[in-house]
Amino acid sequence: MSIRTLSTRIILMAGCHGGVCFGGVYPTSQVRRQNITKDKIPWLEKFPEYSPPYFDSDRLDGKPWADPVIKAGSFKWNVKDSTVDRRSFEGDYTIEDGYPLNPAGRTGLRGRGLLGRWGPNHAADPIVTRWKRDDNKTIVQNPITNKSILQLIVIKRRDNGMWALPGGMVDSGEEVCSAAIREFLEEATNSLQKSHDDNIALKSQLEDFFCTGKEVYRGYVDDPRNTDNAWMETTAFNFHDNTGDTVGDIALTAGDDAVGAKWIDVNKELSLHASHIDFVHKVAEILQSDW
Ligand code: RP5
């Protein structure tokens, strides 16, 4: 994704639309972002009055997955820094006064906010889909477009109550696709609370299905937690159950950070966390489903 497109993404969110709200209050805090007009989002635009507040959530204190405070020379930027991948999918990012700069531009807030890593925070998102079917197992079409209706597994996020892809952070050293599958099992099937034997049985039932995963997006995420110095990036995979016999039959139970899990019909009216709707749209295009 080019920087121009990235800045456009933030422009789309201006005025509390989707993720970051310029001038809005940062999630879980009382800290208000500095207002920015759209033209001042790119770093290249001069903005001498830009002096946003700094916020590092105390929820990061002592967390093994979070970076320590920045000290000169303590991080290796734009490379794999031991087991922490500090590379961005958007290309090399700039370091200013020792801090990495968000490649999408100004966000009205400095620091890390709620994000554990300075710079890119890597996530993985599973987009698990099937065709909508009637009681006779016939695929349902939209009578206006004559296109088949796609269904998607979403979870309800505990932190902001929004429906979202059942994704999560990639652990240090973890394969991205494995993270997408692990997060799906944790958030949509409550695997963390299941017995070892139940998890083995479920995994073996879904093993072949998970091998079908296709990467559909890799890049910046318009997440409400993004700041000038820390931002979300993701790799999204589509796992499509064409016959509806594999994942279509498993019981969905919310777990870990999720408080709900369900199948929903895919269409352009869906309202999802961050920029998840964009990844789902890509899948709808690839599968040529109704939109
Ligand atoms: C989004 O936040 C990503 O696309 C992913 O779905 C999620 C990862 O954060 P947590 O769910 O772990 O909070 O930006």
Boltz pocket constraint, residues with backbone or C-beta under 6 A from the ligand:
constraints:
  - pocket:
      binder: B
      contacts: [[A, 123], [A, 124], [A, 125], [A, 164], [A, 165], [A, 166], [A, 167], [A, 168], [A, 169], [A, 221], [A, 223], [A, 232], [A, 233], [A, 234], [A, 257], [A, 274]]
      max_distance: 6.0
